[in-house]
Amino acid sequence: MERVTAAANHPSTPSQPAVPTQSTEPDQPTRPSVPAEPRGPRTAQVIVASTRAAAGAYADRTGPVIDAWLTERGFALGVRRVVPDGDPVGTALIEALDAGVDLVITTGGTGVSPHDLTPEQTLPQLDRLLPGLMEEFRRRGAASTPLAVISRGHAGIARGRTLVINLPGSPSGVKDGLGLLTEVLDHILDQLHGVDH
């Protein structure tokens, strides 16, 4: 203890390092924080579930409406997929998720006929459900037609980053669904990408 005390009292002793002093150089300007790189446009994929439309026997009346709605909102779109009901819907959905899109909207195959299997193809891909979204969608649709309550579609998050929503194959049902998405879509996607509100 004594030696340390003595050394501390004699800073000029050669064997001791000089006591550091504050730099006399002018303060360096604070470097401005670099903003995060701007995101590119959000990406989306539309999947039309209709055996007749896929065969060319029936016009796709809802896919173009959804495409136009997304384009107006600045989304970069994949080529719209028109596929038969059932397993092809699941295949198209998995391919969209593999591509890492921000949003997948399906249309068609949400009813109760034996071929309406879009919900069954969608549910296994969802990590987290958003049941309130579909409850509100059905509530709004029921104001126009009681048949809205039998739509079995799901909404949820897949792979931690992609919002997936099943809309019916009717133009009126799609209109109701897009109206609801207009109100909540930006908030959902911002939260998925870590943007606080």
N, C-alpha and C positions, 0 to 999 in steps of 0.2 A: 504494500500500500504506500509506504514512504517513497519508494523510487518513483512510482507513478505520479505521486503528488509533486515530487521535486521536478520531474520532467515537465509537468504541466505548468510549473512556475517559471520554467526556462525554455520558452518556445524556440529560442535561437540555437539550442543545442543541435549540432549537425545530425546526430543520430535520430532525431525526431522529425517526422514530416511536417511541413509547414501547415499551419492551420488554414483551411480553405477560407477564402474571402469571397465576398459577393463579386460577381463579374462587373467590371467597369464598362463593358460593351453596352451600347444602347439596347434597350429591350427589343426583342424580335417581334414584329407585328404578329398578332394572332391570326393564324391561318383560317380563313373562312371554311366552314364545313362544306364538303362537297355534296350537293344534293344527289339523291339516288337517281340512277339513270331512269329516264321516263319509260314507262311500260309501253310496249307496242299496243296495237288495238287488241281488245279482248276478242277471243275466238269462240265460235259456236258451231254446232252441228245440228242439223234438223234431220230427223228420221221419221219417215212416213210409213206406218204399218198398214198396208192394205194389199191383200192378195190380188184383188181386181185391178187396182191402179198399177201394181208391179207388172201385171200381165198386159197392160195397155188397154184393158176393157173398160176402164173407168177413169175419169179425169181426177187428177190430184187437186182438190179444191182448197186444201188447208196449207200444204207445204209452201206454196208461193207467198201466201199471206204472212206466214211466220218469217220466211226469208226477208221479205220487204220490211217487216217490223224491225228485225235485227239489223239490217243494213242501215235503216234510218238512225239507229242508235250507235252506229260506228263499229259494229262487230265485223271481224273478218270471218267469212263463212267458208266451211268446207262444202264440197259438192253435196247437194241434198240427196239423201239416200231414200229411195222408194223400194220397200222390200215386202215380201209376203208376210202374213201374220205368223207368229210363233217363233221358232228358233232363229230365223234370219234377223229378227229384231234384236235378239240378244247378241248375235254376232256383230251387227252394225254398231251396237252400243259399246261393246268391248273395244272395237276398233277406234271409236271416237275417244274413249277413255285412254287407250294406248297412245293416241296422238296428243294427249294432254290439253284438250280444249277446256275452256272455262265453263261452258254451258252446253248442255244437250237438251233439246226439246224434242220429244216424240209426239206424234199425233196419230190417233187411231188405235184400235185394239184394246180399249179400256172398258168395254161394255161387258155383258154377261153371256154373249153367244159362245158356243164351244171353241170358236176360233179366236176369241178376244183374249190374247195371252200376253199383251204388252206388260201388264203389272208383274206377272210371273217371271218375265224375262228381265225386268228392271230390278226387282227387289234384291236378288242376290248380289248385285253390284253396289248396293248402297251401304256405306259405313254408318251413316246417321240419317234418320228420317226427319222430315220437316212436316209433321202431320197438320200443324196449324195452317200451312199454306194450302193444302188440299181441302181442309175443312172450310176455309173461307172461299175457296174457288167453288165448291159445291153449293155453299150458301148463296153466293151471288147468282149462280146459274139457276138455282131453284126459283128465283124471282121471275124467271122467264119461262121455265118448264120444270115440272116436277121430275122429269126424267134425269135431271142433273144429279140427283142424289144416288143414282145407280152407277155413276162413273167410278171406276175402281182404281184410278191412277194413283201413283205415288210421286212424292217429291222428296229429294234428299241429297246428301253429299256423297260423292264417290271418290275414293282414293285421296281423300283429304283436301281436294282442290276443285272438283268439278260439281257444279249444280246440275242435277238431272230432274226434269219434270215431265210427267206424262199428261198430255192434253188429249181430249177426245178427238174423233175424226170429223166432227161437225163444225162448220164455219162459226156457228154461234158459240159453241163451246170454246173454240180457239179464241174468239174475240174476248170472252169472259176471262180466260186464262191470261191472255196478253195484257188485259186491263189491270189485272192484279199484279203481274210482273212489273208493269210500268212503275208501280208504287214501291216495290221492295227489292227489285233485282240489283240495283247499284249497291244498296246497303249490304246485301248478302255477299256479293262478289268482293266488295271491299274488305269485309271481315275475313273472308277466306284467304285473302292475300295480305292480311295483317295490317290493314288500314283502320285506325280507330275512328269511331264516330262519337 
